[in-house]
Amino acid sequence: MITYICHNKNDKTGENLPCTNNRCETSICPSCGGRADAISEIFWCPECQVPIYEKTCPVCGQEGKKLTSDVRPVFPEERLLLEIILKKILSGTATEIIIL
């Protein structure tokens, strides 16, 4: 689930605002009008083999395993760069690579 948290501070003093660390429903803090940061937890459904935002899979009902807070695709060029840096061939299915 994606949630938003206000991390804004007073521009002049750098001190926290009264709304700092408050959860917001959107990416704009309703109290200070500043941008709220998005945070999320992403889970992996072992049954459906897909990432999910909820702890329980909405398709099969199985409990997901916490994966990360950020998932981005890895393109072939990036994968090659990772292999060069790690000095290791990344073999296997996408699922196995994601869990690494």
C-alpha positions as CSV (number, residue, x, y, z in Angstrom):
1,M,0.0,0.0,0.0
2,I,1.3,3.4,-0.9
3,T,1.1,6.0,1.9
4,Y,2.4,9.5,2.1
5,I,4.2,11.2,5.0
6,C,5.0,14.9,5.4
7,H,8.7,15.5,6.1
8,N,8.6,19.2,5.5
9,K,10.4,21.7,7.7
10,N,10.3,25.4,8.3
11,D,12.3,27.0,5.5
12,K,13.8,29.7,7.8
13,T,14.7,27.7,10.9
14,G,14.9,24.1,9.6
15,E,12.7,23.0,12.5
16,N,9.9,20.5,12.1
17,L,6.4,21.8,11.2
18,P,3.5,20.7,13.4
19,C,2.5,18.3,10.5
20,T,6.0,16.8,10.1
21,N,5.7,12.9,10.2
22,N,2.0,13.0,9.8
23,R,0.4,10.6,7.3
24,C,-1.4,12.2,4.4
25,E,-4.0,10.8,2.0
26,T,-2.4,12.3,-1.1
27,S,1.1,13.6,-2.1
28,I,0.2,17.1,-0.9
29,C,0.1,17.7,2.9
30,P,-3.2,19.3,3.7
31,S,-1.7,21.1,6.7
32,C,1.3,22.9,5.2
33,G,0.6,22.5,1.5
34,G,4.0,21.0,0.9
35,R,4.9,17.8,-0.9
36,A,4.5,14.6,1.1
37,D,6.9,11.7,0.5
38,A,5.5,8.4,-0.8
39,I,6.4,5.2,1.0
40,S,5.3,1.7,0.2
41,E,5.9,-1.9,1.1
42,I,5.9,-4.4,-1.7
43,F,5.2,-8.1,-1.1
44,W,5.7,-11.1,-3.3
45,C,2.9,-13.7,-3.8
46,P,4.6,-17.1,-4.0
47,E,1.4,-18.6,-5.4
48,C,0.7,-16.1,-8.2
49,Q,4.4,-15.2,-8.7
50,V,3.6,-11.4,-8.8
51,P,4.4,-8.4,-6.7
52,I,1.6,-7.1,-4.6
53,Y,1.0,-3.9,-2.5
54,E,-1.0,-5.6,0.2
55,K,0.3,-8.3,2.6
56,T,-2.4,-10.6,1.5
57,C,-2.8,-11.4,-2.3
58,P,-6.1,-10.0,-3.6
59,V,-6.2,-12.9,-6.2
60,C,-5.5,-16.1,-4.3
61,G,-5.7,-14.9,-0.6
62,Q,-2.2,-16.2,0.2
63,E,0.1,-14.2,2.5
64,G,2.8,-12.4,0.6
65,K,6.5,-12.3,1.6
66,K,7.9,-8.8,2.1
67,L,10.0,-8.0,-0.9
68,T,11.2,-4.4,-0.7
69,S,9.9,-0.8,-0.6
70,D,11.0,0.0,-4.2
71,V,10.7,-2.2,-7.3
72,R,12.0,-1.0,-10.7
73,P,12.6,-3.0,-13.9
74,V,16.1,-3.9,-14.8
75,F,16.8,-3.5,-18.5
76,P,19.3,-5.7,-20.4
77,E,22.0,-3.0,-20.4
78,E,21.6,-2.5,-16.7
79,R,21.8,-6.2,-16.0
80,L,25.0,-6.4,-18.0
81,L,26.4,-3.5,-16.0
82,L,25.4,-5.3,-12.7
83,E,27.1,-8.5,-13.9
84,I,30.3,-6.6,-14.7
85,I,30.3,-4.8,-11.3
86,L,29.5,-7.9,-9.3
87,K,31.7,-10.1,-11.4
88,K,28.9,-12.6,-11.4
89,I,26.5,-13.9,-14.1
90,L,22.9,-13.3,-13.0
91,S,21.2,-16.4,-14.2
92,G,17.7,-17.8,-13.5
93,T,14.2,-16.6,-13.8
94,A,13.0,-13.1,-13.1
95,T,11.6,-14.3,-9.8
96,E,15.0,-15.5,-8.7
97,I,16.7,-12.4,-9.7
98,I,14.2,-10.2,-8.0
99,I,14.7,-12.0,-4.7
100,L,18.5,-11.6,-4.9
